[in-house]
């Protein structure tokens, strides 16, 4: 890990009305590192991700990208940082009005002024990287199975060669085999790009495979963070209960979504 | 519950919503006039809003013109003013019926589709995805719809004017036995430029309102299929009401004196 982390989060807070979702998050992610934030449903994982990307404005705290604080920046400057990001959405979030290749090439055509013919070539290249052939390029996203949609969405996330890639529950809704395929692709693609990765998930198999380091989010705070090799000997009751998926233990499940 | 508190809460909600729509409208207009533009998307919306609404608007205005000729004939015959039928048809169509009927039909057809499409994009995170792909959803989704609706409604209404007058002509000449040449000449004789222009201005405003309401309700929809359904209903209802209110206000502005 270099001296300035790629992403440094300090005392990040976010509430919706009276409900405190993030209650002082501290997290460092080094360049080229893959960190997975684990935690149950409704613990604020998605909110954390949305705050970092800039889809939500946190109430207080700082988010530094390459040492620069981005919280409170005007929207136009914030957008410049978004160009460094790629994001794999939970449901894929593919644009169903566009064919697959235009989905993949969307970021290229939007930000780098690449013309359509070149963008199409890049898109087919990226599709090949996630194991999809050229035939898929002209299809509409709705014609694809869930796993294929996830692959296309991954290709879209890596299409602009981002420096940081975010993965929102990458394996949710996939069968175990397809989930493993996606995990392998995530590891392969982030390595090839040398990108920094931040994932949120509650799928422990996926987390173990993707992560260099894990952090556990509970009641708006990071209650444990450490290398994957130490997750089984964390000595933290909350972490133990979560990774073993026990119903009995100190964790109370949230009712409302966060 | 205290009934006064309920009334107050309802009133405050109304004010807050009005403010939100106002802010949304000014943001939408701001993005309509500043680059980057998406000509491909604007063209697609023109086809969607303008071209595909032609049959609906054509049928509506055709039969309105026909029934107008029939009704005013039976009415005017009671005091021997049958000669005014052509004038009544053309004035009612251009000033009032074509813009309002076309506006309401397009609100049902296009406003609902916009709210459903944008609402679905919202709940499936496609709008968030746009933002992460360095694309402003206002520019990409909302501006093309607002531009296309504001321009295509006047064109639709102009066509509707012609079809409506033709409907009146058909009934007048083939059913009520007017002389064809006389009917046409009395159609043109009392028609002023302002009658047509006021109708087209109305149409532009209605088009803007339809797109604004469709986009606003879609963009702010929450909570899955039910939220998108509610957004669709709200888009059509609010657009229709705003069309009727704006219709009165614009008429007042044009023909006050």
Interface residues (C-beta under 8 A of the other chain):
Chain A: X50 X53 X54 X55 X79 X82 X83 X85 X86 X87 X89 X90 X91 X93 X94 X95 X96 X106 X107 X110 X111 X156 X160
Chain B: X121 X124 X125 X126 X128 X129 X130 X131 X132 X133 X134 X135
